[in-house]
Amino acid sequence: MKTNTGIRLSIMMLLEYFIWGSWYVTMGTYMGAHFHGAHVDADIGKAFSALAVATMISPIFVGLVADRYFSAQRIMGFMHLIGALLLFLATRMEDSGPFIWVILAYSLLYMPTIALSNSVAFHQMNEPGRQFPWIRVFGTIGWILAGLVIGNLGWEKTNFTFYLAAAVSTILGLYSFILPNTPPKAQTDQASAGKALGKDAFVLFRNRPYLIFFIAAILVCIPLSFYYGFANPFLNEIGLKNVASKMILGQVSEGIFILAIPFLFTNIGVKNMLLLGMTAWILRYICFAYGNAGTNQWMLYAGIVLHGVCYDFFFVTGYMYTEKKAGERIKNSAQGLFTFATYGVGMFIGTWISGQVVDEYKKQDGLHNWTSVWFVPAGIAVAVFIYFILFFREKKEIQTA
């Protein structure tokens, strides 16, 4: 891959994830500030569920339509341009109901661009295993930059987050048309919705260890949803300053801890890796339950930094475990199925539960009993931990299912 091409792809990744980081992290805080219905917290959960719905639908669109009929960079460009209009439209909504529908429409356009941007990158690479991580890391940098901009400018409760995302979406939409060409894949009669969702990987469920892991992965998305949807509103409500900028510490720790994954995966085994990840979930929510903006502020920082262990040691390890269990023939289907189940089904369930729980612990003055809120995901994480340690049995040398 030429250096010039690598630079162009890196800019693409930076913009792609800058957009997501601009509106997603602070959406709950924005909704809490602008919409004042009796059950706004439940509506926040519903808004975050939009991305889970889009995650379930986007593989069908990419597999059956985008990959077969259009150049990836062109359709990505159109999606980002239309998405920019929807992000702008979101700022015009005066009620949470219509706002949720606009976010759903936007998410249905945005989520396929994740796969399309990966396709554009992979198509230009002669050594994807070595080259892709160096390109993809710019996505994490983009997310971090978005948090720094929004936090330092004090935009978390304002619609400027959506204006920023819309502006960058417009830039990426136009930029996409000058990206290296990624022509549509050859059409085949075998393409189907089932294949796009990973149906070929259902054979993995015959393997008991993988089935136990798969169920745990869906369940652990419930605690994950509490963090994604309500960590930013929580930290703002209790008086922590410059929250969006501080929350990027989670992405920094994610980037650091991921470097340890290959070594630990080989040396301590997949079960211990996954248990470490689940332990981090429990510790994170205990830190949030007892942390405050005063003497226990260190607990808030600990909860944020633990994101790297929470995410890397469970989800990144989970993707690696899935690939080893699947083998070469069905590994793509297996990864698609794992994503559909976790970021689709699991996050959909989790976002709805988290919204209802936070709404339940809202006090008459509009504030929340956050200690009780955080005990719920901590308790769920404990239950998943116990279930996993009792039933998951996998050899250190993982055998293909």
C-alpha positions as CSV (number, residue, x, y, z in Angstrom):
1,M,0.0,0.0,0.0
2,K,1.4,3.4,-1.0
3,T,2.0,6.0,1.7
4,N,-0.4,8.4,0.1
5,T,-3.1,5.8,0.1
6,G,-2.5,5.1,3.8
7,I,-2.8,8.8,4.7
8,R,-6.1,9.1,2.8
9,L,-7.5,6.0,4.6
10,S,-6.3,7.3,7.9
11,I,-8.1,10.6,7.4
12,M,-11.2,8.6,6.4
13,M,-11.1,6.6,9.7
14,L,-10.4,9.7,11.8
15,L,-13.5,11.5,10.3
16,E,-15.7,8.3,10.5
17,Y,-15.3,7.9,14.3
18,F,-15.1,11.6,15.0
19,I,-18.7,11.9,13.8
20,W,-19.8,9.0,16.1
21,G,-17.9,10.4,19.1
22,S,-19.3,13.9,18.6
23,W,-23.0,13.0,19.3
24,Y,-23.2,9.6,20.8
25,V,-21.4,10.0,24.1
26,T,-23.3,13.2,25.1
27,M,-26.7,12.4,23.6
28,G,-28.1,11.4,27.0
29,T,-27.0,14.6,28.5
30,Y,-28.4,16.6,25.6
31,M,-31.8,14.9,25.9
32,G,-31.9,15.4,29.6
33,A,-31.3,19.1,29.2
34,H,-33.7,19.7,26.2
35,F,-36.6,17.3,26.7
36,H,-38.6,17.4,29.9
37,G,-41.2,14.6,29.7
38,A,-42.0,12.5,32.7
39,H,-40.1,9.6,31.4
40,V,-37.2,11.2,29.6
41,D,-34.7,8.7,31.0
42,A,-36.6,5.9,29.4
43,D,-36.6,7.8,26.1
44,I,-32.8,8.2,26.4
45,G,-32.6,4.4,26.6
46,K,-34.8,4.2,23.5
47,A,-32.7,6.6,21.6
48,F,-29.6,4.6,22.3
49,S,-31.4,1.5,21.2
50,A,-31.6,3.0,17.7
51,L,-28.0,2.1,17.1
52,A,-28.6,-1.5,18.2
53,V,-31.5,-1.8,15.7
54,A,-29.2,-0.3,13.0
55,T,-26.5,-2.8,13.9
56,M,-29.0,-5.7,13.3
57,I,-30.1,-4.3,10.0
58,S,-26.9,-3.0,8.5
59,P,-25.3,-6.4,7.7
60,I,-28.3,-7.2,5.5
61,F,-28.0,-3.9,3.6
62,V,-24.2,-4.2,3.2
63,G,-24.3,-7.8,2.2
64,L,-27.3,-7.8,-0.1
65,V,-27.2,-4.3,-1.6
66,A,-24.1,-2.2,-1.0
67,D,-21.5,-4.9,-1.7
68,R,-23.3,-6.2,-4.8
69,Y,-24.4,-3.1,-6.7
70,F,-22.4,0.0,-5.7
71,S,-18.8,1.1,-5.2
72,A,-18.3,1.2,-1.4
73,Q,-16.8,4.7,-1.3
74,R,-19.6,6.2,-3.4
75,I,-22.5,4.8,-1.3
76,M,-20.6,5.8,1.8
77,G,-20.4,9.3,0.5
78,F,-24.2,9.5,-0.1
79,M,-25.0,8.1,3.3
80,H,-22.8,10.6,5.1
81,L,-24.3,13.5,3.2
82,I,-27.9,12.4,3.9
83,G,-26.8,11.6,7.5
84,A,-25.6,15.2,7.9
85,L,-29.1,16.5,7.0
86,L,-30.6,14.1,9.6
87,L,-28.2,15.2,12.3
88,F,-29.2,18.8,11.6
89,L,-32.8,17.8,11.7
90,A,-32.3,16.3,15.1
91,T,-31.5,19.7,16.5
92,R,-34.9,21.0,15.4
93,M,-36.9,18.4,17.3
94,E,-38.8,19.8,20.3
95,D,-40.0,16.5,21.7
96,S,-38.2,13.3,22.5
97,G,-40.5,11.1,20.4
98,P,-39.7,12.6,17.0
99,F,-36.1,12.9,18.1
100,I,-35.8,9.2,18.6
101,W,-37.2,8.5,15.1
102,V,-34.7,10.9,13.6
103,I,-31.8,9.2,15.5
104,L,-33.1,5.8,14.3
105,A,-33.1,7.0,10.7
106,Y,-29.6,8.5,11.1
107,S,-28.3,5.3,12.7
108,L,-29.7,3.2,9.8
109,L,-27.5,5.3,7.5
110,Y,-24.4,5.6,9.7
111,M,-23.9,2.0,10.8
112,P,-23.4,0.5,7.3
113,T,-20.6,3.1,6.8
114,I,-18.5,1.3,9.4
115,A,-18.4,-1.8,7.3
116,L,-18.1,0.2,4.1
117,S,-15.1,2.1,5.5
118,N,-13.5,-1.1,6.4
119,S,-14.1,-2.5,2.9
120,V,-12.5,0.6,1.4
121,A,-9.4,0.2,3.6
122,F,-9.0,-3.6,3.1
123,H,-9.3,-3.3,-0.6
124,Q,-6.2,-1.2,-0.8
125,M,-4.1,-3.3,1.5
126,N,-1.6,-6.0,0.5
127,E,-0.9,-7.0,4.1
128,P,-4.2,-6.4,6.0
129,G,-3.1,-8.1,9.2
130,R,-0.2,-5.7,9.6
131,Q,-1.6,-2.6,7.9
132,F,-5.2,-2.4,9.1
133,P,-4.5,-1.7,12.8
134,W,-2.3,1.3,11.9
135,I,-5.2,2.7,9.9
136,R,-8.0,1.8,12.3
137,V,-6.2,3.5,15.3
138,F,-7.0,6.8,13.7
139,G,-10.6,6.0,14.3
140,T,-9.9,5.9,18.1
141,I,-7.9,9.2,17.7
142,G,-11.0,10.7,16.0
143,W,-13.2,9.7,18.9
144,I,-10.7,11.1,21.4
145,L,-10.5,14.4,19.5
146,A,-14.3,14.8,19.4
147,G,-14.4,14.4,23.2
148,L,-11.6,17.0,23.7
149,V,-13.4,19.5,21.4
150,I,-16.8,19.1,23.0
151,G,-15.5,19.0,26.6
152,N,-13.2,22.0,26.3
153,L,-15.9,24.1,24.5
154,G,-18.6,23.2,27.0
155,W,-21.0,21.9,24.4
156,E,-22.2,18.7,26.1
157,K,-25.8,20.0,26.9
158,T,-26.1,21.9,23.6
159,N,-27.1,21.1,20.1
160,F,-23.6,22.1,18.9
161,T,-22.6,18.5,19.3
162,F,-25.0,17.6,16.5
163,Y,-24.0,20.6,14.4
164,L,-20.3,19.5,14.7
165,A,-21.2,15.9,13.8
166,A,-23.3,17.2,10.8
167,A,-20.4,19.4,9.6
168,V,-17.9,16.6,9.8
169,S,-20.4,14.2,8.2
170,T,-20.7,16.6,5.2
171,I,-16.9,16.8,4.9
172,L,-16.5,13.0,5.0
173,G,-19.4,12.6,2.6
174,L,-17.6,14.8,0.0
175,Y,-14.2,13.3,0.8
176,S,-15.6,9.8,0.2
177,F,-15.9,10.5,-3.5
178,I,-12.2,11.0,-3.9
179,L,-11.2,7.9,-1.9
180,P,-9.6,5.0,-3.8
181,N,-12.2,3.1,-5.8
182,T,-13.7,0.0,-4.2
183,P,-15.9,-1.7,-6.8
184,P,-18.9,-3.8,-5.9
185,K,-18.2,-7.5,-5.3
186,A,-19.3,-10.1,-7.9
187,Q,-22.9,-11.0,-7.5
188,T,-23.7,-14.6,-6.5
189,D,-26.9,-16.5,-6.2
190,Q,-25.9,-17.6,-2.7
191,A,-26.3,-14.2,-1.1
192,S,-29.2,-14.0,1.4
193,A,-30.3,-12.2,4.6
194,G,-29.4,-15.3,6.6
195,K,-25.8,-15.4,5.2
196,A,-25.4,-11.7,5.9
197,L,-26.4,-12.2,9.5
198,G,-24.0,-15.1,10.0
199,K,-26.4,-18.1,9.7
200,D,-23.5,-20.3,8.6
201,A,-22.0,-19.9,12.0
202,F,-25.0,-21.4,13.8
203,V,-23.0,-24.7,13.8
204,L,-20.9,-23.1,16.7
205,F,-23.9,-23.5,19.0
206,R,-23.4,-27.3,19.0
207,N,-20.2,-26.6,21.0
208,R,-21.2,-26.1,24.6
209,P,-18.3,-23.8,25.7
210,Y,-19.1,-21.4,22.8
211,L,-22.8,-21.5,23.5
212,I,-22.1,-20.6,27.2
213,F,-19.8,-17.8,26.1
214,F,-22.3,-16.5,23.5
215,I,-25.1,-16.2,26.1
216,A,-22.8,-14.4,28.5
217,A,-21.7,-12.0,25.8
218,I,-25.4,-11.0,25.1
219,L,-26.0,-10.6,28.9
220,V,-22.9,-8.5,29.5
221,C,-24.1,-6.0,27.0
222,I,-26.7,-4.9,29.6
223,P,-24.1,-3.4,31.9
224,L,-22.3,-2.0,28.8
225,S,-25.5,-0.1,27.9
226,F,-25.6,1.6,31.2
227,Y,-22.2,3.1,30.6
228,Y,-22.8,4.1,27.0
229,G,-26.1,5.7,27.7
230,F,-25.8,7.2,31.2
231,A,-22.2,7.7,32.3
232,N,-22.0,11.2,30.7
233,P,-25.4,12.4,32.2
234,F,-24.3,10.9,35.6
235,L,-20.9,12.6,35.7
236,N,-22.5,15.9,34.6
237,E,-25.3,15.7,37.2
238,I,-23.0,15.1,40.1
239,G,-20.8,18.1,39.2
240,L,-17.7,16.7,37.5
241,K,-16.2,19.4,35.2
242,N,-15.3,19.0,31.5
243,V,-16.8,15.5,31.4
244,A,-16.6,14.7,27.7
245,S,-12.8,15.4,27.7
246,K,-12.3,13.2,30.8
247,M,-14.3,10.3,29.3
248,I,-11.7,10.0,26.5
249,L,-9.5,8.3,29.2
250,G,-11.7,5.3,28.5
251,Q,-10.6,5.2,24.9
252,V,-7.0,5.8,25.8
253,S,-7.0,2.9,28.2
254,E,-8.7,0.8,25.5
255,G,-5.8,1.5,23.2
256,I,-3.3,0.7,25.9
257,F,-4.8,-2.5,27.2
258,I,-5.4,-3.9,23.7
259,L,-1.7,-4.3,23.4
260,A,-1.7,-6.8,26.2
261,I,-4.4,-9.0,24.7
262,P,-2.3,-11.2,22.4
263,F,0.2,-12.0,25.2
264,L,-2.4,-12.7,27.9
265,F,-4.7,-14.7,25.5
266,T,-1.9,-17.1,25.0
267,N,-0.5,-17.3,28.5
268,I,-3.5,-17.2,30.9
269,G,-6.2,-18.6,28.6
270,V,-9.5,-17.3,27.3
271,K,-11.6,-18.1,30.4
272,N,-9.3,-16.0,32.7
273,M,-9.3,-13.2,30.2
274,L,-13.1,-13.1,30.0
275,L,-13.4,-13.3,33.8
276,L,-11.0,-10.4,34.2
277,G,-13.2,-8.4,31.8
278,M,-16.3,-9.2,33.8
279,T,-14.6,-8.4,37.1
280,A,-13.8,-5.0,35.7
281,W,-17.5,-4.4,34.9
282,I,-18.3,-5.1,38.6
283,L,-15.5,-2.8,39.9
284,R,-16.5,0.0,37.5
285,Y,-20.0,0.2,38.7
286,I,-19.0,0.0,42.3
287,C,-16.7,2.9,41.7
288,F,-19.5,4.9,40.1
289,A,-21.9,4.0,42.9
290,Y,-19.6,5.4,45.6
291,G,-17.7,8.0,43.6
292,N,-18.4,11.7,43.8
293,A,-17.0,15.0,42.6
294,G,-15.3,15.6,45.9
295,T,-13.1,13.3,48.0
296,N,-14.0,10.2,46.0
297,Q,-13.4,11.7,42.6
298,W,-10.6,9.2,42.1
299,M,-13.3,6.5,41.9
300,L,-15.0,8.2,39.0
301,Y,-11.7,8.3,37.1
302,A,-11.1,4.6,38.0
303,G,-14.6,3.8,36.6
304,I,-13.7,5.6,33.3
305,V,-10.2,4.1,33.0
306,L,-11.6,0.6,33.6
307,H,-13.3,0.9,30.2
308,G,-10.2,-0.5,28.6
309,V,-10.3,-3.7,30.7
310,C,-14.1,-4.0,30.4
311,Y,-14.1,-3.7,26.6
312,D,-10.8,-5.3,25.6
313,F,-10.8,-8.2,27.9
314,F,-14.3,-9.3,27.1
315,F,-15.2,-8.1,23.6
316,V,-11.8,-8.0,21.8
317,T,-11.0,-11.4,23.5
318,G,-14.5,-12.5,22.4
319,Y,-13.8,-11.7,18.8
320,M,-10.5,-13.6,19.0
321,Y,-12.2,-16.6,20.7
322,T,-14.9,-16.6,18.1
323,E,-12.4,-16.7,15.2
324,K,-10.4,-19.6,16.8
325,K,-13.6,-21.6,17.4
326,A,-15.0,-20.9,13.9
327,G,-11.9,-21.7,11.8
328,E,-11.1,-20.4,8.4
329,R,-14.3,-21.5,6.6
330,I,-16.9,-19.7,8.6
331,K,-14.9,-17.1,10.5
332,N,-16.5,-14.1,8.7
333,S,-20.0,-15.4,9.3
334,A,-19.1,-16.1,13.0
335,Q,-17.8,-12.5,13.5
336,G,-21.0,-11.2,11.9
337,L,-23.1,-13.3,14.1
338,F,-21.2,-12.2,17.2
339,T,-21.6,-8.6,16.3
340,F,-25.3,-9.0,15.6
341,A,-25.9,-10.7,18.9
342,T,-23.9,-8.3,21.1
343,Y,-24.1,-4.8,19.6
344,G,-27.5,-5.7,18.1
345,V,-29.6,-7.9,20.3
346,G,-27.7,-7.5,23.5
347,M,-27.4,-3.7,23.3
348,F,-31.1,-3.4,22.3
349,I,-32.1,-5.2,25.4
350,G,-29.6,-3.3,27.5
351,T,-30.6,0.1,26.3
352,W,-34.2,-0.4,27.1
353,I,-33.5,-1.9,30.5
354,S,-31.0,0.9,31.4
355,G,-33.5,3.6,30.4
356,Q,-36.2,2.1,32.6
357,V,-33.9,1.6,35.6
358,V,-32.6,5.2,35.5
359,D,-36.2,6.5,35.1
360,E,-37.3,4.4,38.1
361,Y,-34.6,6.1,40.3
362,K,-35.4,9.6,39.3
363,K,-36.3,11.8,42.3
364,Q,-38.9,14.5,42.5
365,D,-36.3,17.2,42.1
366,G,-35.3,15.8,38.7
367,L,-32.0,14.4,40.0
368,H,-31.3,10.7,40.4
369,N,-30.4,8.1,43.1
370,W,-27.3,7.1,41.1
371,T,-25.9,4.8,43.8
372,S,-29.1,2.6,43.3
373,V,-28.8,2.9,39.6
374,W,-25.2,1.6,39.4
375,F,-26.0,-1.3,41.7
376,V,-28.2,-2.7,39.0
377,P,-25.6,-3.2,36.3
378,A,-23.1,-4.2,39.0
379,G,-25.6,-6.9,40.1
380,I,-26.1,-8.1,36.5
381,A,-22.4,-8.3,36.0
382,V,-22.0,-10.4,39.2
383,A,-24.7,-12.8,38.0
384,V,-23.0,-13.2,34.6
385,F,-19.7,-13.7,36.3
386,I,-21.2,-16.5,38.5
387,Y,-22.9,-18.1,35.5
388,F,-19.7,-18.0,33.5
389,I,-17.4,-19.4,36.1
390,L,-19.8,-22.3,36.9
391,F,-20.6,-23.4,33.4
392,F,-17.8,-22.3,31.0
393,R,-15.3,-25.1,30.4
394,E,-12.7,-24.5,27.6
395,K,-9.3,-26.1,27.1
396,K,-6.3,-23.7,27.1
397,E,-5.6,-24.9,23.5
398,I,-8.8,-23.9,21.9
399,Q,-10.2,-26.4,19.4
400,T,-12.2,-25.5,16.4
401,A,-15.9,-26.2,17.0
